Amino acid sequence: MGLRQGLEDQLPALQDLEFREFIKQPLPYELESDERRIAEQIEERVREFIEAHFAEAQLAVDELLQCVTQEVGDEQIIDWSIVTGQELESCIFSLNLVLGDVGFKVEEQYMRAHLSYFVWDDEYWEHYKAPIEGTTPMRTASARKKTKQQRYQYLFQYWFYRLAKQRLEYYKTLKRDCEQAIYRRTSDRNRVYD
């Protein structure tokens, strides 16, 4: 079932809603078996990449979380004031080592995605301009059908890049938080109060 069929099935119910309620409704869409298989393969490859390349960063984060987490009753509370500067610096150092290496690999993935886009685009236009009988929509359909593998390859490369980039940004943000915690501590100690 594609997006159009899903919307047509839902349309009578959706038309009864007010506009604000309508835009809050998720669009019904189910992946077809080929699409589902491809999505699962992409997710598995990204999971393997993240486990292989971000393992050290996750260890540093886990160690930091143990240092900043305290038990209060039944809850665990994150309190940056209980962690030492040395623990913060150790986490920053570990993250820097990993982020430098992984950042390069994520950028390589971006370049692969970019290249696969150009390969797909060139093949698409080559097939589109090929001499065939028919209308423009027929040319488009033919070119899309003939370049399906290249389009999926591009999608895979880009999806892979975006998920890896998102994880990289998470660790960069955490590193920045550690740096700011150190800065706040040193600026508070150096501040002269009247």
TINU-618659 format. One record per residue (C-alpha): x, y negated, z negated. Coordinates in steps of 0.05 Angstrom, whole numbers, plus 5000, padded with zeros to 4 digits. Example, Ala and Ser with C-alpha at 12.3 -4.5 7.8 and 13.67 -1.06 7.14 Angstrom:
BEGIN
524650904844/527350214857/
***
This chain:
BEGIN
500050005000/503049345021/501948654993/496448475043/492349105029/493148994954/490648284960/484748485003/482648994951/483248474896/480347884934/473047914910/475247944837/480447404847/475746924882/471246894820/476946624778/478545894772/484745654808/489045624745/487146324725/488246564797/495446334799/496946674733/494747354761/500447804784/500147984857/498548724864/504149064902/506849764901/513249974935/512550494989/516651134980/522450895024/522650224989/522150544921/527951014937/532250434961/530550014900/532450594854/539050684890/540649954884/538949934810/543150554798/549250264834/548649614796/548049984730/554350374747/558049734765/555949384701/557749984658/564550054690/566549314693/562948984635/564249534582/569949144549/565848504548/560048874516/564849154463/567148454446/559948224442/558048804397/563848654350/561847924347/554548104333/556748534275/560547934247/554847434255/548947874235/546647914163/541048284130/535647864097/530248314069/527748734127/530348274181/537048174214/538847444222/544447164266/548446654226/554346334261/556946044195/559146724168/563846894225/571146674220/574746264272/579446844284/573647304301/570846784349/577646694382/578547444389/571747494423/573446914470/580147224487/576947904502/571447574544/576647164583/580447794601/574248134627/571047534660/577147364701/577448064731/569948174738/568747464765/573347634823/569548284837/562847924834/565347414884/567747984929/560748254926/558047574946/562547585007/560148285025/552948045020/554547435063/558047865115/552348365116/547447795127/551247565189/551748275215/544248355207/542747675237/547247785298/544148475311/537148195302/538147645354/541648125401/535548585400/530747995402/533847725465/534248395499/529948425562/523348745542/516248635566/511448305519/509847715475/514147375423/510947775366/512648415404/519948195410/520148025336/517148705317/522049065362/528048695336/525948795263/524849535275/531549635308/535249245253/531749555193/538149895168/542249255172/536748875137/536649395080/544249365077/543948615069/538448675016/542549184978/548848764979/545148124958/541148474904/547448784877/550948104877/545147744842/544548254785/552148274774/552347514776/546747464725/550647924677/556947514689/553246874672/550647194608/557747324583/560146634605/554546314565/556346734504/563646534511/561545804515/557345894452/563446164415/567645584439/562445084416/562045414348/569645334340/569144604365/563644444315/567644724258/573944354275/570343694289/566643754222/573243854185/576443264219/570542794208/571642244156/565542104114/564541424082/
***
